[in-house]
Amino acid sequence: MDEVRFIFCKIINKYFGFTEKADSNFNDISSDKWYAEDFLIAKKNGYIAGDELGNASPEKNITRAEVCVILARLLNLRKTK
């Protein structure tokens, strides 16, 4: 089953109890989208960084690699030699 990024952000925010929001959202997320608040929270908590253009691609499917990067950020995992 494919998961889109906005659903993953919703799940992460709820699981970790994140509520604090960034002052501005990613460039590709308009304030009228129901998931806009979840991306403000994701941005503030630093687990979604966006691409080089400042986009989060909220309606794009999330890859396993992206999930791993996000979980590593959330759990403060470090790369070992």
Secondary structure, 3 states (H helix, E strand, C coil): CCCEHHHHHHHHHHHHCCCCCCCCCCCCCCCCCCCHHHHHHHHHCCCCCCCCCCCCCCCCECCHHHHHHHHHHHCCCCCCC
